[in-house]
Amino acid sequence: MYRTVDQAVTAMLAKYEVLTKAIQRAQQYAHKAKTEESFDFWISVERELQKLKPKKQFKFKTKEE
């Protein structure tokens, strides 16, 4: 199917367009994996997709008085 993690990431982003759906699909593939090798592959794809997610920045309210 895919030879490298990068190929899988780009293909999944092109196919699903929304990052969260691509991550969910990678998790499903990992869950259905029959060999440990394919499980590791899909987990690494999921991690690469997670890295593309924007980081949440927490906003702290300060009292200005």
DAKAFEN-V317912 format. One line per field, one symbol per residue. phi: phi as a letter, one per 20 degrees, with the letter a starting at -180 (. if undefined). psi: psi as a letter, one per 40 degrees, with the letter a starting at -180 (. if undefined). Layout:
phi = ???
psi = ???
//
This chain:
phi = .decfffffffffffemefffffffffffffefedffffffffffffffffffffededdededb
psi = cididddddddddddedhdddddddddddddehdiddddddddddddddddeiiihhhhhhihg.
//
